[in-house]
Amino acid sequence: MSAVNLNISTDSVLQSKAQAVLDELGLDMSTAVNIFLEQVVSKEAIPFRVERVVKSERSEVMGSLKGKIWMADDFDAPLEEMSEYM
């Protein structure tokens, strides 16, 4: 299999943040992109949910973070452990 070069454009801040995460994972950008492409081929789809975002004045105010924030199942556990000290 012969290698090809891809030339992509992205935001410089996004690239820096992604590179920092990949460094922590021990991956370089090329490996990460190849993992993504392998998953696209394997699943015959983008390997994560993609949604169209429709902005309106109301959606920016009400529920604009819906689906973007999650809470761990054990979120309250530290509070329960500390309750005797409160």
C-alpha positions in Angstrom: 0.0 0.0 0.0 1.4 3.4 -1.0 1.1 6.4 1.3 -0.5 9.6 0.2 -0.4 13.0 1.7 -3.6 14.8 2.7 -3.7 18.6 3.0 -6.5 19.8 5.3 -7.3 23.2 6.8 -8.4 23.7 10.3 -8.5 26.4 12.9 -5.1 27.0 14.6 -6.6 26.9 18.1 -8.5 23.7 17.4 -5.3 22.1 16.0 -3.3 23.1 19.1 -5.9 21.8 21.5 -6.2 18.5 19.5 -2.5 18.1 19.4 -2.3 18.5 23.2 -4.9 15.8 23.7 -3.2 13.5 21.2 0.2 14.0 22.8 -1.4 12.9 26.1 -2.7 9.8 24.3 0.7 9.1 22.7 -0.6 9.7 19.2 0.5 12.0 16.4 -2.0 13.8 14.2 -1.5 11.4 11.2 -2.2 8.4 13.3 -5.4 10.0 14.7 -6.6 10.9 11.3 -5.9 7.4 10.1 -7.9 5.9 13.0 -10.8 8.2 12.0 -10.6 7.1 8.4 -10.4 3.4 9.3 -13.6 3.9 11.4 -15.3 5.6 8.5 -14.5 2.7 6.2 -15.4 0.1 8.9 -18.7 1.6 9.8 -19.4 3.1 6.4 -20.4 6.3 8.2 -18.9 9.0 10.3 -18.0 7.2 13.6 -19.9 9.6 15.8 -23.2 11.4 15.8 -23.4 14.5 13.6 -26.3 16.9 14.0 -27.4 19.9 12.1 -27.5 22.9 14.4 -30.2 25.4 13.7 -29.6 28.6 15.6 -32.4 30.9 16.6 -32.7 33.5 19.3 -34.7 31.1 21.5 -32.3 28.1 21.1 -29.3 30.2 22.1 -31.0 31.1 25.4 -33.0 28.1 26.3 -31.5 24.6 26.1 -28.5 25.7 24.1 -26.3 23.3 26.1 -28.7 20.3 25.8 -26.7 17.2 24.9 -23.4 18.9 25.5 -23.2 18.5 29.3 -23.3 15.2 31.1 -23.0 14.2 34.7 -21.1 11.1 35.9 -23.2 8.4 37.6 -21.2 8.9 40.8 -21.3 12.7 40.7 -22.8 12.9 44.2 -20.6 10.3 45.8 -17.9 12.8 47.0 -20.7 14.8 48.7 -22.1 11.7 50.4 -18.6 10.8 51.7 -18.1 14.3 53.1 -21.5 14.7 54.6 -20.3 13.9 58.1 -17.9 16.8 57.9 -20.5 19.4 56.7 
